[in-house]
Amino acid sequence: MTVAVWPTTLPTELLQRGYQQGCADVSLRSSVDTGPAKIRRRYTAGVQQVKGILKLSEVQLGYIRTFYDTTLVGGSLRFTWKDPVTLTSKEFRFVSPVTWSMTGGWYDVNLDLELLP
């Protein structure tokens, strides 16, 4: 199956404002009767959460809606895009639907993504 590619009609970089990324949670915590919980590694590679904002024009908003709804079948498929930290091509998937708000004639589009291992 072919993996979709981030559209060239959209920005490739997230705004610094609202950007969040964290380490993958690859551990499993278990309660015990007494003392501290046990913790062990459950995976060797995990999914990292990435949240960010794109500032888009009305036309670009249409492009991202088409990409999400049609190309990615409602956000259910993965796609390749530039990793915000390493700037290399990586695979991503949407965690939740794209949302946006209008500010000064532009749209702030919120992305909630998973960076796949």
N, C-alpha and C positions, 0 to 999 in steps of 0.2 A: 504494500500500500504506500502510495506517495504521500509524503508529509508536506503540508501547505507551507508557503513562505510568506513572511510578513510583507504586506503590500508596499511597493516602492512609492506609492502615492501618500504614504503616511510617514510622520517623523520616526526616526530610529532611536531617539533618545528621550527618556523620561525627564520631566522637570525635577530639579532638586527638591522643590517644595513638595512635600507629601511622599517622597520616596522612602520605602522601607524594604529591607531584605534581612533575612536571618539564616542562621545555620539550620541544617536539616535535623529533625528530631529522629535519631536512630536508636534510641535507648528504650528499654522496657523497665518500668518501676513496679516492684511487687511489695505489698505490705507483709510485715512479719508480726508475730505476737508481741515481741518486745524489741526495743532498739530501733536503729535507723532502717529505713526501707532498703531492700535489695535492689540493685540496678545492674543491668547487663545490656550489652549491645544486641539489638535485634536485627539490624540490617547492616550491610557494608556500605551501601549508598542510599541516600535519602533524597526526598523532594524538598527544595528550598522555597519558601514563600517570598514572593516579590509583589510589592504594591507600589503603584505610581500613578502619575497624572500626565496626560498629553494635552497640550493646548492646540485645538483644532478649529479650522474654519467650518462653515456649514457644509461645504462640499466634502471636506475630509471626514466630517461626522458621518456622512452618507457612506463613504468608503469603509469606515470601520464597522458600521452596522451591517453592511453587505458581507464583509469578511467574517464577522462573528456569526450572523444568521445563516448565510448561504454556504460560504467556503468551509467554515468549521462546523456546519450543521448544528447551529445553536450553541456553539462553544464546546461541543463534545469531542472534537478532534485536536490533535497536537499541531504545533506549527514551529518553524524555525525563526529565530530572531536573534539579534545581537545581545549577548549577556551585558548588563549594565556595568559590571565590574571589570571583567576580563576583555570585553569588546570582541569576543569570539562568537561564532555562530553556535547557538544551543537550541535545544527543544524546550518549548513551553506549552502550557495548557491553561485555559481559564478555570479559575476556581468558582467564580460567580459571574453573572452577566455584566456586560459593560454598562456603566451608568455615567450620566453627564449632567452638568449644570451650565448655564450661560452666564458669562461675566464679560461685560463690555464688548459685546458683539462677537466674542469667541466662546468656544465650548471647552470647559475643563472636563476631560474624559477620564474617569477613574478605572484603572485596571487592577484586578486582583488575580495574580498569576501564580503558577507553580513552575519552577525551573526544574526540569526533569533530569535525573542522573544519566 
